[in-house]
């Protein structure tokens, strides 16, 4: 293996004068939010209008829906590639440079999607261009998350990693909140014909403003103290991806398993809810309202679970979140079937909250499974390899619904992934320093 640095030889608090942990936190949260906005706004609009605009199928609209959701999945297949490339760059030349590249690539791809011609204008060229740009989106977001959490965890005290990285995890609900808020605003401000004609483009093109803001903020970031120390000690990994697969494969598998239900639950409660309600003729704005409400409520849950994980450990919160998600997977669709606006909002909101319990812990847990010189690559791959499978969740769910004719099949699928995550968390080591110290003190007594 390439040269390594024993984490125990590094000081407990690597922060140095000149680097503001609060400023790093704000920059990481904003940058991560913008990238998730770009990535998630695609999913909502793909469920609403892409079957008509890019995949018209004449008499069988279900095929158009499947094709549209498949392009959503395509972006996930590119995420592991982005994780490997930007993880390598982040572990070799620094977290900051890798993060700046992901932001620019994502922003440009999103803007271009909003400028694409549709099938009725250029035929088959339209979906081909859409797929290519979705691949670019996936490639960029694949390298974002790992770097964002490391910018915070490596700029503060390890015993507060759960609390600090939970702020980065806000990028997903903030991004979902912005994405669905933008779509909801556009839907309400335009007629159905206007939204189908040009309104759907606005949330994509709005990314131009977000990109400028993101670049300005990230230009003010410094490299993390931990990476600087690795450079000074000559302990930077030469081939991080190979080192992870050769020496950290067990940690990689455990990290992937722990995130299984995080992806399955999230996309069932968000993307599938939009598609399912559209199929049964419910008002789309209701589920969009539920997504906005759930995203807003998940913010304090993520912050609380991140902070709590520093005290009681990362694993117990994974078990609680997995169990809650498994149960809600069976409750979710019966609530949607009622057609009641309050119950639909409740179903979507609570679903997102069960996901938030685990997501608030994930930013600290996954990087801590790997040594410092491989953390960008290892945590990114663990997260994004599972995300590649997670991108198939909408397609799998529609296929299950079609094959079995009951939403209980989707609930069973969510429950199965919850079991995988619970077992992986059980087999993984506890990584929270505060929890380990508390247990050691209790044992001594």
N, C-alpha and C positions, 0 to 999 in steps of 0.2 A: 504493500500500500504506500501511497505517497506520504510525504512528511506530515506528521500530525502534531497537534497541540493538545495536551491533556487539559480538559476544561478546568480541572481543579487547580491548575497552576495559574489561571487567570484570576485577577482580583474579583471579589464579589460584586463590586460596583464599578463597572468600567467607564462610567461617565466622566468626562473631562471638561475643564473649563472651555468655553467657546462653543459647546454643543448643548443647546437647550432641549431637554427631553420633551418639554411641552410643545416646542416648535416642531420637533420630529414627529410627535404624535399627530398634530394637526395636519402636517404635510402628508403623512401616511394615510390618514383617514380620508382626506380630500381626494388624493390620487386614487385610492382604492375605490372610493365611491364613484368617481367618474368612469373608471374602467368597468365597474359592474353595471352602471347605467347603460353604457354602450352595449354591453353584452346582453343584458336582460330586456332592454326595450325591443330587441329583435324578437324574442320569444313571444311577447304579448302581441305584437303586430303580425307576426307570422301566424298566430292562431286566429287572428281577426280577419285579415284581408289577403294574405299571400296565396291561399288556395285559389282565390278568384283571379288575382293579378298575375301570378307567376306560374300557376299550375292548374289552369282551367281544364276540367275533365268532362265537360258536357253533362251527361245524364247521371254520373256517379260522383257526387261531391265528396264522398268519404275518401276516395282515392286522392283527391286534391289535398284534403286535410292531412293524410298520411305522408304525402310527398312534402308538404310544407313543414310538418314537424320533423321530417327526416333531415331537412336542411338545418333545422335547429340543432339536431344531434351532430351534424357534420362539424360544427364549431367545437364540440367537445372532443372529437377525435384529434383535432389539432392541438388541444391543450397539453397533452403529454409531450409533444414535440417542443412546444414553447417552454415547458417546464425544464426539459433537458438542455435546450439551448441557452435560455436565460439563467437557469440554475448554474450551468457551467460558467457563464460570464460573471454571475454574481459571486461565485466562490473563487473565481480566478482573478477578476479585475475590480471587483467591488459591487456592493449592493446598489449604490446610487446610480451608477451608469446603466446598469441593467434595467432599473425601474424607469429611467427617463426614456429608454428605447421602447419599452412596452407601452407607455402612455401615448407616445407619438404615433406608433403603428396602429394602435387601437382607434384613436381618434380619427385618423385619416380614413381608415376602412369604414367606420360608421358613417361618416359624412358622405362617402361615395355610395353607400347603400341607398341613402336618401335621394341620390341623383340618378339612380338606375332607370333605364327604360323598362317597361313591363312587357309581358308576353304578346299582348295585342299590338305592340309597336315593332318589336324586333324578333318575335318568335322564340325559338329555343335558345337564342343567345342570352335572353333575359335571365332564365333560371341558372344558366351556366355561370354568368357573372355574379349572380347572387350567391351561389355556392362558393365560388372562389373568394369573395369578400368575407363570407362567413368563416372560411378556413383561416383567413388572415386574422379575424377577430379572435378566434380560438387560440391561435398561435400567440397572440399578444397577451391575452388574459392568463395564459398558462404560466407566464413568468412573473405576473404581477403579485399574486397573493404571498408567495414565499418571501419575496423581497420586502414587501410592506410590513409583514409581521416581524421580520428580523430587524428592520430599521428601528422599531420600538424596543423589542426585547434585548437587543444588543446595545441600547443606549440608556438602559436603566438597570435597576437592581434585579437579579434573577429571582429573588423571593417575591417580587411583585410582577412577574411576567404575565400571570393570568389577568391581573387587572389592566396592565398596560396593553397587551395584545387584544384584549376584548374591545378596545376602541377601534383597532383596525378592522375587527369583525363587523363593526357598524357599517363598513363600506357596502356590504351586501344589502341589508335592509334599507340603508339610505339610497343605494342605487336602485333597488326595487321601488322604493317610495317615489323617487324622482321619475323613474321610467313609467310606472303606472299612473303617476300623477300627470305626467306630460301627455300620456295617451288619453287619460280621462278628460283632461282639459281640452284636448283637440277634438275628441268625440263629441263633447257637449257644445263646443263652439262652432261645429260644422254640421251640415246635414249629412245623411248617410251617403248621398251621392258625392258630396264634396270630400268627405273623408276617403272614400274609395278612389276618387280622382286624384287629389293632391294632398289632402290633410294628413295621410299616413306618413308622408315624407318629413313633416315638420319635426317630430321628435328626433329623427336621425340628423337632420341638418343642424338642429340646436346644439349638437355635440361640438360644433366649431367653437362656440363661446366657451364651453366647458374645457375644451382642449387648451385654449389660451390661458385660462385660469390655472389649469393643472401644470402647465409648463412653467409658469411664473413661480408657482409654489415650490416645485421640485428643484428648480435651479438654485434655491436657497438652502437645500439640504447639504449636509456634510456626510462624508463616509462614516460608518459606524466605528466606534472605538475598538470593538472586538476584532473587526476585520483589519484595522490598522495594526493591532498587536500581532495578528497572525502573519501579516506581511513582514513586520519587523523581526519576527522570530523565524522567518523562512518556513512557516508551517502551512502555507497555502497549498491546497491539493492541486496536483498537476492535471489529473483527469478525473474530475469529481463524479461524473456519471458512472464510469467504470468502477470507481471505488465504492459507490453506493451499491451497485449490483453485486460486486464481488464480496464485500465485507459487511454490508448493512442490509442484506436482503431480508433478514427476519424482521428488522424494524420497519422496512418498507412494506412488507406484507401486513404487519399488524396495523400500521397507519392506514393502509388502504381499507382493511376490514372495518376499522373504527369509523370510517367516513361513509360506509355503504348506505346506512339509513339516512344520513344527513342529506345525501343527494336524492334518494328515492322519495322520502317524505316531502322534501322541499318542492320538487317538480310536480308531484301529484297535487299538492295543496295550492300550487300557483298556476303552472301552465295547463295541467289537465283540467283544473277547475274551469278555466276559461273555455277550453274546447268542449267539455262535457255540457256546460250550461248553454253553449251555443247550439249543440245538437238537440237539446230538449226544448229549445225555443225561449229560454229565459232571457231577461234583459242583461246584456253584457255589462252595463254600467254598475250593476249590483255587485258582481264578483270583483270588478275593478275597485269598487269602494272597499270591499273586504280585504283586498290585497294592500290597499293604502292603510287601512286601520291596523291590520295585522303587522305590517312593517313598522308602523309607528310604535305599537305596543311591544314589539320585540326588542326595541332599543334598550329599555331598562332591564329586560330579562338578560340580554347578552352581557351588559355591564355587571349585573349582580352575579351571574354564574361565573364570569371570569374572575371577579374578586373572590368569590366563595371558593373557587378551585385552588387558590393559593393557600387556603386554610385547611380544607378537608381532602384535597386531592382532585386530580382530573378525572379519574376513572369512575367514582361514584356518580358524578353528574352525567357521564355518558350513559350509565345504566338507567338513570331516571329518565333521561330524554328518549332513549330507545324504547323503553316501556310505554311512555306516554304516546309516542308516535305510532307504535304498533296498535294500541287501543283506538286512537283517533282515526286510523286508517279505515276501520270498520264503521265508525260513527259518521264519518265525513259525508259519504254519498247519500245516505238516507236523509241527512239534513238538507243537502242540495235538492233532493227530489221533492221536498215539500213546496218548493217554489216561493217560500216566504223570504222576503228580503232580509229581515232581521236574522233569521236562522242561517241563511246563506252567508251573511257577513260573519256570524258567529263561527260557522264551520271553517271558513277560510282563515279567520283571525287566530283561532285556537290552534289550527294546524301549523301555522307559521310559528306560534309560540313554542310548540313542542320541539320544533327544529331549532329554535333559538337557544334552548337549554344546552344542547351539545355544541352549537356553533360558537357560543361564547367562550368555550373551553379550548376549542380546536386550535386557535392561534398560538397558544402556549404549548399544548400537548404534542402536536406533530413535530415541530422543530426540536423539542427536547428529547425526542427519540433518537436523534442523530448527534454525532460529535460536531463541534463548532465549524470545523473546516469543510463539512459536508452538509450543513444545515439548509442552505438555500436549495441545493439540488435535491437532497433527500426529502425534505418536507414538501417541496413543489411536486416531485414525482408522486409521493404518496397521495397527495391531494388530487392531482390532475389525472393520474391513471384511473382512479376511481371515478373521476368526473367524466372520463371518456365513456365509461359504462353508464354513468348517470345520465348522459345525454340521450341514451336509448330509452329512458324511462317513459317519456310521452308515447313513443312508438309502441313499446311493450304494453303499456296500459290500454291503448286503443285496440291492440291486437287481442289482449285478454278479454276486453269487453265484447269484442266482436265474436270471439270464439266461444265464450261461456255465457254471454248474454246477461251477466250480472256483475254489478260493481263489487260484490264480495270477493271476486277474483283479484281485483286491484288491491283490496284491503289485505288479502292473504299475501300478496307480493310484498307489500310494505312491511308486514309483520315478519316475513322471512328475512328481509334485509336488516330488520331490527335485531333479530337473533344473531346474525353475523357480526354486527357492530358490538353487541353486548359481549359476545365471546372474545372478540379481538381485544376489547378493553380489559377483559378479565386476564388475558394472557400477557398483555403489555405491562411493562414495569410502571410503577407510580413515579412520575417525574417532577411533581411539585415539591421544591425544597422545603417550603413551609410545612406541608403536610408530613413529610418524612421526619422533619425535626420534631414536630408535635408528637408523632407516634414514638419516636425514640425516647422523648422525655417521659411519656406515659409508661413505656416499658421499664424504664429505670425506677419509676415509683412502685 
